Structures are given as C-alpha cells and as structure tokens.
Amino acid sequence: MENGERQYRHGYPTKDMAEKVRANIALDLAAGRGGLKRPKETKPLRELPSAELERRETTHRSHKDDRRRGARHLEPEIGHLVPDAVDTGAIRKLIEKKLPEGLSSATCLLLVRLLSARRW
C-alpha cells in the first residue's frame, strides 16, 4: 500500500495493467524471447565434465557416495539426456520409478540434489 492505494508489480497503477504485462512476459518466455540466454548443451549428461566433482573430492567426505549414487541411479536413467531435456517431468519419472524399487525417500531427495548440482 502506498498513499492508500495498492501497488502492483513494479508499480503498475492497476491490476489489469499488471496482468497484461505479466501475460506478455509469459508469451515472450514461451516463444523463447525472454530470460537469460545460455548456450545450448548438446552432449548427454554422462559426457559432461563436472568441476564440482573434483572440488568435492578434497572438501567432502561423501564424494564417493555421490559418485556411487550417480553411477547406480542417475546415469542409467537420465545419463543419456541432454541437460535441457531434464525437466521436472523427467525428475518425477525418475523418483516414481525409484521409490517402488525400494529406494528410501531420503535417498531420492539426495538424487534430486545431486542432479540439481550436477555432482555425479
């Protein structure tokens, strides 16, 4: 609230105007015209180097566990995918497959964390 009036994102005077701007931003993002530009990676995940792994070898006791989890659970399931193909749907499928196999929910959470940090 400012001067007794509600302010919307970036100070748009009305909710309708803020919604129009939000809709335009969403359309631009859907068309690939917005957001941060980054180079497209065409190599599969298993072929990408990970500087994080080498750093963790000297700073974390669990680096061997991370490598084992990656080799055993992540690489066979999603190692063939390029990074842009790994989205929430792919991660959900991975977890939905691993839980019935007997993997604990805590280990599944570790897999998601490893995948997000690319530590395998």
Phi and psi restraints in degrees (range 20) as a CNS / XPLOR table:
assign (resid 1 and name C) (resid 2 and name N)
       (resid 2 and name CA) (resid 2 and name C) 1.0 -139.0 20.0 2
assign (resid 2 and name N) (resid 2 and name CA)
       (resid 2 and name C) (resid 3 and name N) 1.0 124.7 20.0 2
assign (resid 2 and name C) (resid 3 and name N)
       (resid 3 and name CA) (resid 3 and name C) 1.0 54.9 20.0 2
assign (resid 3 and name N) (resid 3 and name CA)
       (resid 3 and name C) (resid 4 and name N) 1.0 34.8 20.0 2
assign (resid 3 and name C) (resid 4 and name N)
       (resid 4 and name CA) (resid 4 and name C) 1.0 79.1 20.0 2
assign (resid 4 and name N) (resid 4 and name CA)
       (resid 4 and name C) (resid 5 and name N) 1.0 2.8 20.0 2
assign (resid 4 and name C) (resid 5 and name N)
       (resid 5 and name CA) (resid 5 and name C) 1.0 -119.0 20.0 2
assign (resid 5 and name N) (resid 5 and name CA)
       (resid 5 and name C) (resid 6 and name N) 1.0 143.2 20.0 2
assign (resid 5 and name C) (resid 6 and name N)
       (resid 6 and name CA) (resid 6 and name C) 1.0 -75.4 20.0 2
assign (resid 6 and name N) (resid 6 and name CA)
       (resid 6 and name C) (resid 7 and name N) 1.0 131.8 20.0 2
assign (resid 6 and name C) (resid 7 and name N)
       (resid 7 and name CA) (resid 7 and name C) 1.0 -103.5 20.0 2
assign (resid 7 and name N) (resid 7 and name CA)
       (resid 7 and name C) (resid 8 and name N) 1.0 137.3 20.0 2
assign (resid 7 and name C) (resid 8 and name N)
       (resid 8 and name CA) (resid 8 and name C) 1.0 -103.2 20.0 2
assign (resid 8 and name N) (resid 8 and name CA)
       (resid 8 and name C) (resid 9 and name N) 1.0 177.9 20.0 2
assign (resid 8 and name C) (resid 9 and name N)
       (resid 9 and name CA) (resid 9 and name C) 1.0 -43.0 20.0 2
assign (resid 9 and name N) (resid 9 and name CA)
       (resid 9 and name C) (resid 10 and name N) 1.0 127.5 20.0 2
assign (resid 9 and name C) (resid 10 and name N)
       (resid 10 and name CA) (resid 10 and name C) 1.0 57.1 20.0 2
assign (resid 10 and name N) (resid 10 and name CA)
       (resid 10 and name C) (resid 11 and name N) 1.0 25.0 20.0 2
assign (resid 10 and name C) (resid 11 and name N)
       (resid 11 and name CA) (resid 11 and name C) 1.0 78.2 20.0 2
assign (resid 11 and name N) (resid 11 and name CA)
       (resid 11 and name C) (resid 12 and name N) 1.0 23.5 20.0 2
assign (resid 11 and name C) (resid 12 and name N)
       (resid 12 and name CA) (resid 12 and name C) 1.0 -64.8 20.0 2
assign (resid 12 and name N) (resid 12 and name CA)
       (resid 12 and name C) (resid 13 and name N) 1.0 135.2 20.0 2
assign (resid 12 and name C) (resid 13 and name N)
       (resid 13 and name CA) (resid 13 and name C) 1.0 -68.8 20.0 2
assign (resid 13 and name N) (resid 13 and name CA)
       (resid 13 and name C) (resid 14 and name N) 1.0 -27.5 20.0 2
assign (resid 13 and name C) (resid 14 and name N)
       (resid 14 and name CA) (resid 14 and name C) 1.0 -129.6 20.0 2
assign (resid 14 and name N) (resid 14 and name CA)
       (resid 14 and name C) (resid 15 and name N) 1.0 158.3 20.0 2
assign (resid 14 and name C) (resid 15 and name N)
       (resid 15 and name CA) (resid 15 and name C) 1.0 -66.6 20.0 2
assign (resid 15 and name N) (resid 15 and name CA)
       (resid 15 and name C) (resid 16 and name N) 1.0 -35.9 20.0 2
assign (resid 15 and name C) (resid 16 and name N)
       (resid 16 and name CA) (resid 16 and name C) 1.0 -62.2 20.0 2
assign (resid 16 and name N) (resid 16 and name CA)
       (resid 16 and name C) (resid 17 and name N) 1.0 -43.4 20.0 2
assign (resid 16 and name C) (resid 17 and name N)
       (resid 17 and name CA) (resid 17 and name C) 1.0 -65.4 20.0 2
assign (resid 17 and name N) (resid 17 and name CA)
       (resid 17 and name C) (resid 18 and name N) 1.0 -40.7 20.0 2
assign (resid 17 and name C) (resid 18 and name N)
       (resid 18 and name CA) (resid 18 and name C) 1.0 -63.6 20.0 2
assign (resid 18 and name N) (resid 18 and name CA)
       (resid 18 and name C) (resid 19 and name N) 1.0 -39.7 20.0 2
assign (resid 18 and name C) (resid 19 and name N)
       (resid 19 and name CA) (resid 19 and name C) 1.0 -66.3 20.0 2
assign (resid 19 and name N) (resid 19 and name CA)
       (resid 19 and name C) (resid 20 and name N) 1.0 -37.9 20.0 2
assign (resid 19 and name C) (resid 20 and name N)
       (resid 20 and name CA) (resid 20 and name C) 1.0 -63.6 20.0 2
assign (resid 20 and name N) (resid 20 and name CA)
       (resid 20 and name C) (resid 21 and name N) 1.0 -43.3 20.0 2
assign (resid 20 and name C) (resid 21 and name N)
       (resid 21 and name CA) (resid 21 and name C) 1.0 -64.8 20.0 2
assign (resid 21 and name N) (resid 21 and name CA)
       (resid 21 and name C) (resid 22 and name N) 1.0 -43.3 20.0 2
assign (resid 21 and name C) (resid 22 and name N)
       (resid 22 and name CA) (resid 22 and name C) 1.0 -61.2 20.0 2
assign (resid 22 and name N) (resid 22 and name CA)
       (resid 22 and name C) (resid 23 and name N) 1.0 -41.2 20.0 2
assign (resid 22 and name C) (resid 23 and name N)
       (resid 23 and name CA) (resid 23 and name C) 1.0 -64.4 20.0 2
assign (resid 23 and name N) (resid 23 and name CA)
       (resid 23 and name C) (resid 24 and name N) 1.0 -40.5 20.0 2
assign (resid 23 and name C) (resid 24 and name N)
       (resid 24 and name CA) (resid 24 and name C) 1.0 -65.5 20.0 2
assign (resid 24 and name N) (resid 24 and name CA)
       (resid 24 and name C) (resid 25 and name N) 1.0 -39.4 20.0 2
assign (resid 24 and name C) (resid 25 and name N)
       (resid 25 and name CA) (resid 25 and name C) 1.0 -63.8 20.0 2
assign (resid 25 and name N) (resid 25 and name CA)
       (resid 25 and name C) (resid 26 and name N) 1.0 -42.3 20.0 2
assign (resid 25 and name C) (resid 26 and name N)
       (resid 26 and name CA) (resid 26 and name C) 1.0 -63.2 20.0 2
assign (resid 26 and name N) (resid 26 and name CA)
       (resid 26 and name C) (resid 27 and name N) 1.0 -40.5 20.0 2
assign (resid 26 and name C) (resid 27 and name N)
       (resid 27 and name CA) (resid 27 and name C) 1.0 -64.6 20.0 2
assign (resid 27 and name N) (resid 27 and name CA)
       (resid 27 and name C) (resid 28 and name N) 1.0 -42.0 20.0 2
assign (resid 27 and name C) (resid 28 and name N)
       (resid 28 and name CA) (resid 28 and name C) 1.0 -62.1 20.0 2
assign (resid 28 and name N) (resid 28 and name CA)
       (resid 28 and name C) (resid 29 and name N) 1.0 -42.8 20.0 2
assign (resid 28 and name C) (resid 29 and name N)
       (resid 29 and name CA) (resid 29 and name C) 1.0 -65.0 20.0 2
assign (resid 29 and name N) (resid 29 and name CA)
       (resid 29 and name C) (resid 30 and name N) 1.0 -41.0 20.0 2
assign (resid 29 and name C) (resid 30 and name N)
       (resid 30 and name CA) (resid 30 and name C) 1.0 -64.5 20.0 2
assign (resid 30 and name N) (resid 30 and name CA)
       (resid 30 and name C) (resid 31 and name N) 1.0 -32.2 20.0 2
assign (resid 30 and name C) (resid 31 and name N)
       (resid 31 and name CA) (resid 31 and name C) 1.0 -86.0 20.0 2
assign (resid 31 and name N) (resid 31 and name CA)
       (resid 31 and name C) (resid 32 and name N) 1.0 -1.1 20.0 2
assign (resid 31 and name C) (resid 32 and name N)
       (resid 32 and name CA) (resid 32 and name C) 1.0 81.0 20.0 2
assign (resid 32 and name N) (resid 32 and name CA)
       (resid 32 and name C) (resid 33 and name N) 1.0 19.2 20.0 2
assign (resid 32 and name C) (resid 33 and name N)
       (resid 33 and name CA) (resid 33 and name C) 1.0 -103.4 20.0 2
assign (resid 33 and name N) (resid 33 and name CA)
       (resid 33 and name C) (resid 34 and name N) 1.0 7.5 20.0 2
assign (resid 33 and name C) (resid 34 and name N)
       (resid 34 and name CA) (resid 34 and name C) 1.0 -131.5 20.0 2
assign (resid 34 and name N) (resid 34 and name CA)
       (resid 34 and name C) (resid 35 and name N) 1.0 -177.8 20.0 2
assign (resid 34 and name C) (resid 35 and name N)
       (resid 35 and name CA) (resid 35 and name C) 1.0 78.0 20.0 2
assign (resid 35 and name N) (resid 35 and name CA)
       (resid 35 and name C) (resid 36 and name N) 1.0 -177.7 20.0 2
assign (resid 35 and name C) (resid 36 and name N)
       (resid 36 and name CA) (resid 36 and name C) 1.0 -80.3 20.0 2
assign (resid 36 and name N) (resid 36 and name CA)
       (resid 36 and name C) (resid 37 and name N) 1.0 136.8 20.0 2
assign (resid 36 and name C) (resid 37 and name N)
       (resid 37 and name CA) (resid 37 and name C) 1.0 -82.7 20.0 2
assign (resid 37 and name N) (resid 37 and name CA)
       (resid 37 and name C) (resid 38 and name N) 1.0 134.7 20.0 2
assign (resid 37 and name C) (resid 38 and name N)
       (resid 38 and name CA) (resid 38 and name C) 1.0 -141.2 20.0 2
assign (resid 38 and name N) (resid 38 and name CA)
       (resid 38 and name C) (resid 39 and name N) 1.0 150.8 20.0 2
assign (resid 38 and name C) (resid 39 and name N)
       (resid 39 and name CA) (resid 39 and name C) 1.0 -67.0 20.0 2
assign (resid 39 and name N) (resid 39 and name CA)
       (resid 39 and name C) (resid 40 and name N) 1.0 143.7 20.0 2
assign (resid 39 and name C) (resid 40 and name N)
       (resid 40 and name CA) (resid 40 and name C) 1.0 -79.6 20.0 2
assign (resid 40 and name N) (resid 40 and name CA)
       (resid 40 and name C) (resid 41 and name N) 1.0 129.6 20.0 2
assign (resid 40 and name C) (resid 41 and name N)
       (resid 41 and name CA) (resid 41 and name C) 1.0 -95.0 20.0 2
assign (resid 41 and name N) (resid 41 and name CA)
       (resid 41 and name C) (resid 42 and name N) 1.0 128.6 20.0 2
assign (resid 41 and name C) (resid 42 and name N)
       (resid 42 and name CA) (resid 42 and name C) 1.0 -107.5 20.0 2
assign (resid 42 and name N) (resid 42 and name CA)
       (resid 42 and name C) (resid 43 and name N) 1.0 -8.0 20.0 2
assign (resid 42 and name C) (resid 43 and name N)
       (resid 43 and name CA) (resid 43 and name C) 1.0 -82.5 20.0 2
assign (resid 43 and name N) (resid 43 and name CA)
       (resid 43 and name C) (resid 44 and name N) 1.0 147.5 20.0 2
assign (resid 43 and name C) (resid 44 and name N)
       (resid 44 and name CA) (resid 44 and name C) 1.0 -64.7 20.0 2
assign (resid 44 and name N) (resid 44 and name CA)
       (resid 44 and name C) (resid 45 and name N) 1.0 158.4 20.0 2
assign (resid 44 and name C) (resid 45 and name N)
       (resid 45 and name CA) (resid 45 and name C) 1.0 -55.8 20.0 2
assign (resid 45 and name N) (resid 45 and name CA)
       (resid 45 and name C) (resid 46 and name N) 1.0 -39.2 20.0 2
assign (resid 45 and name C) (resid 46 and name N)
       (resid 46 and name CA) (resid 46 and name C) 1.0 -68.1 20.0 2
assign (resid 46 and name N) (resid 46 and name CA)
       (resid 46 and name C) (resid 47 and name N) 1.0 -17.6 20.0 2
assign (resid 46 and name C) (resid 47 and name N)
       (resid 47 and name CA) (resid 47 and name C) 1.0 -96.0 20.0 2
assign (resid 47 and name N) (resid 47 and name CA)
       (resid 47 and name C) (resid 48 and name N) 1.0 -5.7 20.0 2
assign (resid 47 and name C) (resid 48 and name N)
       (resid 48 and name CA) (resid 48 and name C) 1.0 -81.4 20.0 2
assign (resid 48 and name N) (resid 48 and name CA)
       (resid 48 and name C) (resid 49 and name N) 1.0 137.5 20.0 2
assign (resid 48 and name C) (resid 49 and name N)
       (resid 49 and name CA) (resid 49 and name C) 1.0 -74.1 20.0 2
assign (resid 49 and name N) (resid 49 and name CA)
       (resid 49 and name C) (resid 50 and name N) 1.0 150.6 20.0 2
assign (resid 49 and name C) (resid 50 and name N)
       (resid 50 and name CA) (resid 50 and name C) 1.0 -128.9 20.0 2
assign (resid 50 and name N) (resid 50 and name CA)
       (resid 50 and name C) (resid 51 and name N) 1.0 103.8 20.0 2
assign (resid 50 and name C) (resid 51 and name N)
       (resid 51 and name CA) (resid 51 and name C) 1.0 -65.5 20.0 2
assign (resid 51 and name N) (resid 51 and name CA)
       (resid 51 and name C) (resid 52 and name N) 1.0 -26.1 20.0 2
assign (resid 51 and name C) (resid 52 and name N)
       (resid 52 and name CA) (resid 52 and name C) 1.0 -60.4 20.0 2
assign (resid 52 and name N) (resid 52 and name CA)
       (resid 52 and name C) (resid 53 and name N) 1.0 -37.2 20.0 2
assign (resid 52 and name C) (resid 53 and name N)
       (resid 53 and name CA) (resid 53 and name C) 1.0 -61.7 20.0 2
assign (resid 53 and name N) (resid 53 and name CA)
       (resid 53 and name C) (resid 54 and name N) 1.0 -47.0 20.0 2
assign (resid 53 and name C) (resid 54 and name N)
       (resid 54 and name CA) (resid 54 and name C) 1.0 -64.4 20.0 2
assign (resid 54 and name N) (resid 54 and name CA)
       (resid 54 and name C) (resid 55 and name N) 1.0 -39.1 20.0 2
assign (resid 54 and name C) (resid 55 and name N)
       (resid 55 and name CA) (resid 55 and name C) 1.0 -66.1 20.0 2
assign (resid 55 and name N) (resid 55 and name CA)
       (resid 55 and name C) (resid 56 and name N) 1.0 -41.2 20.0 2
assign (resid 55 and name C) (resid 56 and name N)
       (resid 56 and name CA) (resid 56 and name C) 1.0 -66.7 20.0 2
assign (resid 56 and name N) (resid 56 and name CA)
       (resid 56 and name C) (resid 57 and name N) 1.0 -26.7 20.0 2
assign (resid 56 and name C) (resid 57 and name N)
       (resid 57 and name CA) (resid 57 and name C) 1.0 -59.6 20.0 2
assign (resid 57 and name N) (resid 57 and name CA)
       (resid 57 and name C) (resid 58 and name N) 1.0 -30.0 20.0 2
assign (resid 57 and name C) (resid 58 and name N)
       (resid 58 and name CA) (resid 58 and name C) 1.0 -99.1 20.0 2
assign (resid 58 and name N) (resid 58 and name CA)
       (resid 58 and name C) (resid 59 and name N) 1.0 -10.4 20.0 2
assign (resid 58 and name C) (resid 59 and name N)
       (resid 59 and name CA) (resid 59 and name C) 1.0 -118.3 20.0 2
assign (resid 59 and name N) (resid 59 and name CA)
       (resid 59 and name C) (resid 60 and name N) 1.0 -13.2 20.0 2
assign (resid 59 and name C) (resid 60 and name N)
       (resid 60 and name CA) (resid 60 and name C) 1.0 -130.1 20.0 2
assign (resid 60 and name N) (resid 60 and name CA)
       (resid 60 and name C) (resid 61 and name N) 1.0 134.0 20.0 2
assign (resid 60 and name C) (resid 61 and name N)
       (resid 61 and name CA) (resid 61 and name C) 1.0 -70.4 20.0 2
assign (resid 61 and name N) (resid 61 and name CA)
       (resid 61 and name C) (resid 62 and name N) 1.0 -25.4 20.0 2
assign (resid 61 and name C) (resid 62 and name N)
       (resid 62 and name CA) (resid 62 and name C) 1.0 -92.0 20.0 2
assign (resid 62 and name N) (resid 62 and name CA)
       (resid 62 and name C) (resid 63 and name N) 1.0 14.9 20.0 2
assign (resid 62 and name C) (resid 63 and name N)
       (resid 63 and name CA) (resid 63 and name C) 1.0 -63.3 20.0 2
assign (resid 63 and name N) (resid 63 and name CA)
       (resid 63 and name C) (resid 64 and name N) 1.0 -32.3 20.0 2
assign (resid 63 and name C) (resid 64 and name N)
       (resid 64 and name CA) (resid 64 and name C) 1.0 -69.3 20.0 2
assign (resid 64 and name N) (resid 64 and name CA)
       (resid 64 and name C) (resid 65 and name N) 1.0 -37.7 20.0 2
assign (resid 64 and name C) (resid 65 and name N)
       (resid 65 and name CA) (resid 65 and name C) 1.0 -64.1 20.0 2
assign (resid 65 and name N) (resid 65 and name CA)
       (resid 65 and name C) (resid 66 and name N) 1.0 -39.8 20.0 2
assign (resid 65 and name C) (resid 66 and name N)
       (resid 66 and name CA) (resid 66 and name C) 1.0 -61.1 20.0 2
assign (resid 66 and name N) (resid 66 and name CA)
       (resid 66 and name C) (resid 67 and name N) 1.0 -45.2 20.0 2
assign (resid 66 and name C) (resid 67 and name N)
       (resid 67 and name CA) (resid 67 and name C) 1.0 -63.6 20.0 2
assign (resid 67 and name N) (resid 67 and name CA)
       (resid 67 and name C) (resid 68 and name N) 1.0 -40.2 20.0 2
assign (resid 67 and name C) (resid 68 and name N)
       (resid 68 and name CA) (resid 68 and name C) 1.0 -65.7 20.0 2
assign (resid 68 and name N) (resid 68 and name CA)
       (resid 68 and name C) (resid 69 and name N) 1.0 -44.8 20.0 2
assign (resid 68 and name C) (resid 69 and name N)
       (resid 69 and name CA) (resid 69 and name C) 1.0 -61.4 20.0 2
assign (resid 69 and name N) (resid 69 and name CA)
       (resid 69 and name C) (resid 70 and name N) 1.0 -41.2 20.0 2
assign (resid 69 and name C) (resid 70 and name N)
       (resid 70 and name CA) (resid 70 and name C) 1.0 -64.2 20.0 2
assign (resid 70 and name N) (resid 70 and name CA)
       (resid 70 and name C) (resid 71 and name N) 1.0 -45.4 20.0 2
assign (resid 70 and name C) (resid 71 and name N)
       (resid 71 and name CA) (resid 71 and name C) 1.0 -68.4 20.0 2
assign (resid 71 and name N) (resid 71 and name CA)
       (resid 71 and name C) (resid 72 and name N) 1.0 -36.2 20.0 2
assign (resid 71 and name C) (resid 72 and name N)
       (resid 72 and name CA) (resid 72 and name C) 1.0 -84.2 20.0 2
assign (resid 72 and name N) (resid 72 and name CA)
       (resid 72 and name C) (resid 73 and name N) 1.0 -38.8 20.0 2
assign (resid 72 and name C) (resid 73 and name N)
       (resid 73 and name CA) (resid 73 and name C) 1.0 -110.6 20.0 2
assign (resid 73 and name N) (resid 73 and name CA)
       (resid 73 and name C) (resid 74 and name N) 1.0 -39.8 20.0 2
assign (resid 73 and name C) (resid 74 and name N)
       (resid 74 and name CA) (resid 74 and name C) 1.0 -85.8 20.0 2
assign (resid 74 and name N) (resid 74 and name CA)
       (resid 74 and name C) (resid 75 and name N) 1.0 -47.6 20.0 2
assign (resid 74 and name C) (resid 75 and name N)
       (resid 75 and name CA) (resid 75 and name C) 1.0 -59.8 20.0 2
assign (resid 75 and name N) (resid 75 and name CA)
       (resid 75 and name C) (resid 76 and name N) 1.0 -44.7 20.0 2
assign (resid 75 and name C) (resid 76 and name N)
       (resid 76 and name CA) (resid 76 and name C) 1.0 -66.8 20.0 2
assign (resid 76 and name N) (resid 76 and name CA)
       (resid 76 and name C) (resid 77 and name N) 1.0 -27.7 20.0 2
assign (resid 76 and name C) (resid 77 and name N)
       (resid 77 and name CA) (resid 77 and name C) 1.0 -90.2 20.0 2
assign (resid 77 and name N) (resid 77 and name CA)
       (resid 77 and name C) (resid 78 and name N) 1.0 -44.8 20.0 2
assign (resid 77 and name C) (resid 78 and name N)
       (resid 78 and name CA) (resid 78 and name C) 1.0 -129.2 20.0 2
assign (resid 78 and name N) (resid 78 and name CA)
       (resid 78 and name C) (resid 79 and name N) 1.0 6.9 20.0 2
assign (resid 78 and name C) (resid 79 and name N)
       (resid 79 and name CA) (resid 79 and name C) 1.0 -64.2 20.0 2
assign (resid 79 and name N) (resid 79 and name CA)
       (resid 79 and name C) (resid 80 and name N) 1.0 -22.7 20.0 2
assign (resid 79 and name C) (resid 80 and name N)
       (resid 80 and name CA) (resid 80 and name C) 1.0 -83.6 20.0 2
assign (resid 80 and name N) (resid 80 and name CA)
       (resid 80 and name C) (resid 81 and name N) 1.0 -10.8 20.0 2
assign (resid 80 and name C) (resid 81 and name N)
       (resid 81 and name CA) (resid 81 and name C) 1.0 -83.2 20.0 2
assign (resid 81 and name N) (resid 81 and name CA)
       (resid 81 and name C) (resid 82 and name N) 1.0 147.5 20.0 2
assign (resid 81 and name C) (resid 82 and name N)
       (resid 82 and name CA) (resid 82 and name C) 1.0 -77.8 20.0 2
assign (resid 82 and name N) (resid 82 and name CA)
       (resid 82 and name C) (resid 83 and name N) 1.0 154.9 20.0 2
assign (resid 82 and name C) (resid 83 and name N)
       (resid 83 and name CA) (resid 83 and name C) 1.0 -54.4 20.0 2
assign (resid 83 and name N) (resid 83 and name CA)
       (resid 83 and name C) (resid 84 and name N) 1.0 -37.8 20.0 2
assign (resid 83 and name C) (resid 84 and name N)
       (resid 84 and name CA) (resid 84 and name C) 1.0 -69.3 20.0 2
assign (resid 84 and name N) (resid 84 and name CA)
       (resid 84 and name C) (resid 85 and name N) 1.0 -17.7 20.0 2
assign (resid 84 and name C) (resid 85 and name N)
       (resid 85 and name CA) (resid 85 and name C) 1.0 -84.0 20.0 2
assign (resid 85 and name N) (resid 85 and name CA)
       (resid 85 and name C) (resid 86 and name N) 1.0 -13.6 20.0 2
assign (resid 85 and name C) (resid 86 and name N)
       (resid 86 and name CA) (resid 86 and name C) 1.0 -87.3 20.0 2
assign (resid 86 and name N) (resid 86 and name CA)
       (resid 86 and name C) (resid 87 and name N) 1.0 99.6 20.0 2
assign (resid 86 and name C) (resid 87 and name N)
       (resid 87 and name CA) (resid 87 and name C) 1.0 -119.0 20.0 2
assign (resid 87 and name N) (resid 87 and name CA)
       (resid 87 and name C) (resid 88 and name N) 1.0 -172.0 20.0 2
assign (resid 87 and name C) (resid 88 and name N)
       (resid 88 and name CA) (resid 88 and name C) 1.0 -62.4 20.0 2
assign (resid 88 and name N) (resid 88 and name CA)
       (resid 88 and name C) (resid 89 and name N) 1.0 -32.2 20.0 2
assign (resid 88 and name C) (resid 89 and name N)
       (resid 89 and name CA) (resid 89 and name C) 1.0 -65.0 20.0 2
assign (resid 89 and name N) (resid 89 and name CA)
       (resid 89 and name C) (resid 90 and name N) 1.0 -42.5 20.0 2
assign (resid 89 and name C) (resid 90 and name N)
       (resid 90 and name CA) (resid 90 and name C) 1.0 -65.7 20.0 2
assign (resid 90 and name N) (resid 90 and name CA)
       (resid 90 and name C) (resid 91 and name N) 1.0 -39.4 20.0 2
assign (resid 90 and name C) (resid 91 and name N)
       (resid 91 and name CA) (resid 91 and name C) 1.0 -67.5 20.0 2
assign (resid 91 and name N) (resid 91 and name CA)
       (resid 91 and name C) (resid 92 and name N) 1.0 -40.9 20.0 2
assign (resid 91 and name C) (resid 92 and name N)
       (resid 92 and name CA) (resid 92 and name C) 1.0 -61.2 20.0 2
assign (resid 92 and name N) (resid 92 and name CA)
       (resid 92 and name C) (resid 93 and name N) 1.0 -44.5 20.0 2
assign (resid 92 and name C) (resid 93 and name N)
       (resid 93 and name CA) (resid 93 and name C) 1.0 -60.3 20.0 2
assign (resid 93 and name N) (resid 93 and name CA)
       (resid 93 and name C) (resid 94 and name N) 1.0 -41.5 20.0 2
assign (resid 93 and name C) (resid 94 and name N)
       (resid 94 and name CA) (resid 94 and name C) 1.0 -59.3 20.0 2
assign (resid 94 and name N) (resid 94 and name CA)
       (resid 94 and name C) (resid 95 and name N) 1.0 -49.8 20.0 2
assign (resid 94 and name C) (resid 95 and name N)
       (resid 95 and name CA) (resid 95 and name C) 1.0 -67.1 20.0 2
assign (resid 95 and name N) (resid 95 and name CA)
       (resid 95 and name C) (resid 96 and name N) 1.0 -40.7 20.0 2
assign (resid 95 and name C) (resid 96 and name N)
       (resid 96 and name CA) (resid 96 and name C) 1.0 -65.7 20.0 2
assign (resid 96 and name N) (resid 96 and name CA)
       (resid 96 and name C) (resid 97 and name N) 1.0 -24.2 20.0 2
assign (resid 96 and name C) (resid 97 and name N)
       (resid 97 and name CA) (resid 97 and name C) 1.0 -82.5 20.0 2
assign (resid 97 and name N) (resid 97 and name CA)
       (resid 97 and name C) (resid 98 and name N) 1.0 -37.7 20.0 2
assign (resid 97 and name C) (resid 98 and name N)
       (resid 98 and name CA) (resid 98 and name C) 1.0 -76.5 20.0 2
assign (resid 98 and name N) (resid 98 and name CA)
       (resid 98 and name C) (resid 99 and name N) 1.0 -34.6 20.0 2
assign (resid 98 and name C) (resid 99 and name N)
       (resid 99 and name CA) (resid 99 and name C) 1.0 -61.2 20.0 2
assign (resid 99 and name N) (resid 99 and name CA)
       (resid 99 and name C) (resid 100 and name N) 1.0 -47.7 20.0 2
assign (resid 99 and name C) (resid 100 and name N)
       (resid 100 and name CA) (resid 100 and name C) 1.0 -66.4 20.0 2
assign (resid 100 and name N) (resid 100 and name CA)
       (resid 100 and name C) (resid 101 and name N) 1.0 -20.9 20.0 2
assign (resid 100 and name C) (resid 101 and name N)
       (resid 101 and name CA) (resid 101 and name C) 1.0 -74.2 20.0 2
assign (resid 101 and name N) (resid 101 and name CA)
       (resid 101 and name C) (resid 102 and name N) 1.0 -7.0 20.0 2
assign (resid 101 and name C) (resid 102 and name N)
       (resid 102 and name CA) (resid 102 and name C) 1.0 104.8 20.0 2
assign (resid 102 and name N) (resid 102 and name CA)
       (resid 102 and name C) (resid 103 and name N) 1.0 3.6 20.0 2
assign (resid 102 and name C) (resid 103 and name N)
       (resid 103 and name CA) (resid 103 and name C) 1.0 -72.8 20.0 2
assign (resid 103 and name N) (resid 103 and name CA)
       (resid 103 and name C) (resid 104 and name N) 1.0 136.0 20.0 2
assign (resid 103 and name C) (resid 104 and name N)
       (resid 104 and name CA) (resid 104 and name C) 1.0 -72.0 20.0 2
assign (resid 104 and name N) (resid 104 and name CA)
       (resid 104 and name C) (resid 105 and name N) 1.0 158.3 20.0 2
assign (resid 104 and name C) (resid 105 and name N)
       (resid 105 and name CA) (resid 105 and name C) 1.0 -65.2 20.0 2
assign (resid 105 and name N) (resid 105 and name CA)
       (resid 105 and name C) (resid 106 and name N) 1.0 -31.4 20.0 2
assign (resid 105 and name C) (resid 106 and name N)
       (resid 106 and name CA) (resid 106 and name C) 1.0 -65.8 20.0 2
assign (resid 106 and name N) (resid 106 and name CA)
       (resid 106 and name C) (resid 107 and name N) 1.0 -40.6 20.0 2
assign (resid 106 and name C) (resid 107 and name N)
       (resid 107 and name CA) (resid 107 and name C) 1.0 -68.2 20.0 2
assign (resid 107 and name N) (resid 107 and name CA)
       (resid 107 and name C) (resid 108 and name N) 1.0 -37.5 20.0 2
assign (resid 107 and name C) (resid 108 and name N)
       (resid 108 and name CA) (resid 108 and name C) 1.0 -61.5 20.0 2
assign (resid 108 and name N) (resid 108 and name CA)
       (resid 108 and name C) (resid 109 and name N) 1.0 -39.3 20.0 2
assign (resid 108 and name C) (resid 109 and name N)
       (resid 109 and name CA) (resid 109 and name C) 1.0 -63.7 20.0 2
assign (resid 109 and name N) (resid 109 and name CA)
       (resid 109 and name C) (resid 110 and name N) 1.0 -40.3 20.0 2
assign (resid 109 and name C) (resid 110 and name N)
       (resid 110 and name CA) (resid 110 and name C) 1.0 -62.2 20.0 2
assign (resid 110 and name N) (resid 110 and name CA)
       (resid 110 and name C) (resid 111 and name N) 1.0 -38.5 20.0 2
assign (resid 110 and name C) (resid 111 and name N)
       (resid 111 and name CA) (resid 111 and name C) 1.0 -62.4 20.0 2
assign (resid 111 and name N) (resid 111 and name CA)
       (resid 111 and name C) (resid 112 and name N) 1.0 -42.3 20.0 2
assign (resid 111 and name C) (resid 112 and name N)
       (resid 112 and name CA) (resid 112 and name C) 1.0 -63.2 20.0 2
assign (resid 112 and name N) (resid 112 and name CA)
       (resid 112 and name C) (resid 113 and name N) 1.0 -41.1 20.0 2
assign (resid 112 and name C) (resid 113 and name N)
       (resid 113 and name CA) (resid 113 and name C) 1.0 -66.7 20.0 2
assign (resid 113 and name N) (resid 113 and name CA)
       (resid 113 and name C) (resid 114 and name N) 1.0 -41.1 20.0 2
assign (resid 113 and name C) (resid 114 and name N)
       (resid 114 and name CA) (resid 114 and name C) 1.0 -61.9 20.0 2
assign (resid 114 and name N) (resid 114 and name CA)
       (resid 114 and name C) (resid 115 and name N) 1.0 -41.8 20.0 2
assign (resid 114 and name C) (resid 115 and name N)
       (resid 115 and name CA) (resid 115 and name C) 1.0 -66.8 20.0 2
assign (resid 115 and name N) (resid 115 and name CA)
       (resid 115 and name C) (resid 116 and name N) 1.0 -41.2 20.0 2
assign (resid 115 and name C) (resid 116 and name N)
       (resid 116 and name CA) (resid 116 and name C) 1.0 -68.7 20.0 2
assign (resid 116 and name N) (resid 116 and name CA)
       (resid 116 and name C) (resid 117 and name N) 1.0 -31.3 20.0 2
assign (resid 116 and name C) (resid 117 and name N)
       (resid 117 and name CA) (resid 117 and name C) 1.0 -93.2 20.0 2
assign (resid 117 and name N) (resid 117 and name CA)
       (resid 117 and name C) (resid 118 and name N) 1.0 -6.2 20.0 2
assign (resid 117 and name C) (resid 118 and name N)
       (resid 118 and name CA) (resid 118 and name C) 1.0 53.2 20.0 2
assign (resid 118 and name N) (resid 118 and name CA)
       (resid 118 and name C) (resid 119 and name N) 1.0 54.1 20.0 2
assign (resid 118 and name C) (resid 119 and name N)
       (resid 119 and name CA) (resid 119 and name C) 1.0 -103.5 20.0 2
assign (resid 119 and name N) (resid 119 and name CA)
       (resid 119 and name C) (resid 120 and name N) 1.0 32.3 20.0 2
